[in-house]
Amino acid sequence: MNNENRKANVRKKKNNLPYALAAVILFVITALIGGIVYASGYRYIKGDGVKFSGFTYLGQPINGKVRYSDGTKGKLTKEKDSSLGKIVYDSGDVYEGEIKGIYRDGKGTLEYKETGAKYVGDFLEDKLTGKAVVTSSDGSTYDGDVKDGKKDGVGKFTFADGSYYYGEWKDNKREGAGEEHYADGSYYYGTFSDDKKSGSGEVTVKLENGMIYLGKCKFVFANGDEYTGDFTENARTGKGTYKWTTGETYTGEFLDGKMHGFGTYDFGNGKEPYTGEFVNGELVTDKAEDAGNAANAE
């Protein structure tokens, strides 16, 4: 290697020294800042569907931002030596209650700004799961089991007018056995499917007062009339018995709430009962005139 090449390499090395020194200094500064930040308790924590960035104390978040997988964001604050904390979301919703790690977990209250609804009850790893009382702005309330924020299990839903349903739920719908009471005094004991009165055969309903109802689905009207039998999608459809307060009784087939098919009608006045066909609530023989309008179960 000639002298000119040696000189060029020396000059090149000298020129690179400032860059290398700057890189070392930058690394040291970055590490120093990182150390200070780490020592201050600032952390980034990632969980199942939740991320936290902010300050911690003994590993527990106390002040920072939370982000959820659905895009929801909020500000978390918590006292150092307490399990209780508060999260104010960008939407204006507010959670106050127990916080474990980065999750709402334990007892808490979640208030929804837009709808005015309030959830007071259990949280499990940030999910609204357990037992809770949910109040809506329209005055209705739900008191019972919840899963992932939905009515699921056993609970009571009360409407603003005082009517209510108590019984089994699945995925926010009445599903299973329950009792339903209406503002006019009528009530239903029986089973539900896909949020509608549906069922046949014997049913067992555990009532809110602790009593057990055994029998077929039963609907008692405000005027005292009573139907016991099959229901399909909220309608008296199948086999059943309808009793009027006047003493008349029909036992037989129903379709969409009317006597329809084969059945027996007891006039309740000493006359011989009629057994035969019915169509849309009417007898299809000469005895229709004897039955009169009372033959209609509507």
Secondary structure, DSSP 4 states (H G I P E B T S, - for coil): --HHHHHHHHHHHHHHHHHHHHHHHHHHHHHHHHHHHHHHTEEEEE-SSEEEEEEEETTEEEEEEEEETTS-EEEEEE-TT-SEEEEEETTS-EEEEEEETTEEEEEEEEE-TTT--EEEEEEBTTB--EEEEEE-TTS-EEEEEEETTEEEEEEEEE-TTS-EEEEEEETTEEEEEEEEE-TTS-EEEEEEETTEE-B-S-EEEE-TTS-EEEES-EEE-TTS-EEEEEEETTEEEEEEEEE-TTS-EEEEEEETTEEEEEEEEE-SSSSPPEEEEEETTEESSTTHHHHGGGG---
